[in-house]
Amino acid sequence: MLKRIIAPLIFLVFAWFVITGKDAKVIIAGIAIFLVGMHYMENGFKMFSGGALESVLERFTSTTIRAIGTGFLSTAIVQSSSLVSVIVISFLSAELIGLRQAVGVVFGSNIGTTTTAWLVSSFGLKIKIAEYALPMLIFGVVLQFDSAQGRKGLGSVLIGLGFIFLGIDYMKDGFENLKQQLDLAEYAMQGYAGIFVYILFGAIATVVIQSSSATMAIIITALATAQIDYINALSLAIGANLGTTVTAILGAMASNKSGKRLAAAHFIFNLVTALVAVLMIYQLKDLVDWLGPKLGIGEQDDAMKLALFHTIFNLLGVLIVTPFIGPLVRYLETLFRPGKDGRGRSKYLSSEVVEVPASALVALRKETIHLYDKSLEAIVHAMNLHRKAIFSKTRIKDVVAHSTSTIHINIEEIYQQELKKLYSEIIHYASLTMSNASVDDIRVIHELKKAARQIIEMVKDVRELQRNLNRFSKSRNKAMIARYNDLRSLIIIVLRAIQDMREMPGEQEDVLMQIELLKERVLESEFNLNQEIDTLIRNRDIDSIMASSLINDVGFTRRICNKFLNAAVILWVHDKELKALADNYET
Amino acid sequence: MKLEKLKKALNGIFSPEEIGLSESQENLGNIIARLQQKKQSIKERMQLAGEQDETSSAYHDLEKEYKVVSKLLKKAKKQYLGNDSAEADDMTRNS
């Protein structure tokens, strides 16, 4: 109903309003140009920074204060709280940062977003910025033709800035012309009724435009041209802050648990901030009047005073909410928990993670390790072994001797229900990540896909091995039992060594040497076991059917061990030049 | 020094491929140096173990380690110098 009738109707009314209203057209065009500028600038920073923004957000968020500071600075520089929050949600999903740090960045980002008001009220209104906009657009477009990502990104940032400046100029002209026909200031409302009405206007405008920065630009230009009353402008600014929360909540509805939790934190923060700002609006106004002249802001410069008010009330919100960040985070962690049936579900991958290449790579690696651990569990159970015993200090000989009872697991079912699903998700997200990855990142993604494939192939191999192991371990043929125990021992040797490397990673060269030594050992064991099988056949200890099964299973075991080791090189040797030296690295 | 850093950072933005290539070569050089050190240390330990008993398992283990480190070193040199140069380098050493 809404989509079919009401939405087109609203669009038609809007179109009529734009076409017939001469000055409104200029203002709306200004808003549209401003939004295009924001879009270009956001995309440009994504390309231009080449992962620098991600790197800053990952490194400098160790404490809450640092997280707030980083959130403030990064938003102030890139002029986009939505870009910062996309990165933060992505990092949070990949567990690159914790919820506490993420909430800190969001708080800081709220202060950072107030710098737009400063830019508009200072540069935007005091100098003829349209004159700077045109050269920016020209150079920006020229740089767009460059093939290098960095220069292309710089071009987009320039185009973005050019459009933002041009948009402000259009809005300013539109409001000035409108004033000659219609004085909006006549509709000013005093008292708390006016405050609430204008807060509502501010919030609705932000929800419609989907950008609090654009709303602030409109408020400031309208205020500078005396189209709105100062106290009403303050209320509109509070409304813009609330409106941006609605936008965040709407966006988070389709998001993962990290996105939802962060949107909830944002909502709580903005609600508290708005409440405080409403309750103390007159005191805050007085504070601005007192502080303004000390900062060089003229008494009549309402636009700059509004920017100061915007910063002060957001800063106040941070000061009030930050001491409660611990309980807030604990509460948020109880929200949006996944259901119990998590079989075959990825732990780290989601559409939010894929948006930021840096965290997408980390999440892909973590998910591949998750697949490795899940497959390892299935493989050792199929071999009638327990992980606790394998990774204990008990001698391998004793572990094998004591693990005689059959563990009844349906490896085919585990493969189909869990591991294959997980593998499919890794492949799916790997392909999505590749679309905006650098050449180096694409190489890493290929590697991780290869590791995941090797892991999944091991599970397929163990299906054959399990059948014979269970069959012959119950036979009375001691020679067969002993040989299958040898195969189990070899797998334990490899798994223990890999686990040691994971837990105590030494020098990267040592890790690679260990892996290569193990590969030699596996090859040697295969050779020795095949020789033993020949002796057993000659001595008639085993018949030809037993021999053929055993020969096949020796091959399966060698393949499983090698795949474990190949996956280990990809997952735990981090130096890309070093890992390329490993055997079978290219296969 | 600061100017050099700034130049490098700007090169990273404008010519990332070149930076990546030179860093990769530098890293390979470091890997070769560390592998050579390891090879030398294993060789010394092998000599000591060999003086005591050349049939001991400790000697054989070191022998395997020596083989592995030599293989890795050879591959690293091939990558560092390019295949032809590495073969020429090997031939020079062998002669």
Chai-1 contact restraints between the chains, C-beta under 6 A:
chainA,res_idxA,chainB,res_idxB,connection_type,confidence,min_distance_angstrom,max_distance_angstrom,comment,restraint_id
A,A148,B,F14,contact,1.0,0.0,6.0,A-B,restraint_1
A,G150,B,I13,contact,1.0,0.0,6.0,A-B,restraint_2
A,G150,B,F14,contact,1.0,0.0,6.0,A-B,restraint_3
A,E509,B,R34,contact,1.0,0.0,6.0,A-B,restraint_4
A,M513,B,V68,contact,1.0,0.0,6.0,A-B,restraint_5
A,E516,B,V68,contact,1.0,0.0,6.0,A-B,restraint_6
A,L517,B,V68,contact,1.0,0.0,6.0,A-B,restraint_7
A,E577,B,S24,contact,1.0,0.0,6.0,A-B,restraint_8
A,E577,B,N27,contact,1.0,0.0,6.0,A-B,restraint_9
A,E577,B,L28,contact,1.0,0.0,6.0,A-B,restraint_10
A,E577,B,I31,contact,1.0,0.0,6.0,A-B,restraint_11
A,L578,B,I31,contact,1.0,0.0,6.0,A-B,restraint_12
A,L581,B,L72,contact,1.0,0.0,6.0,A-B,restraint_13
A,L581,B,K75,contact,1.0,0.0,6.0,A-B,restraint_14
A,L581,B,A76,contact,1.0,0.0,6.0,A-B,restraint_15
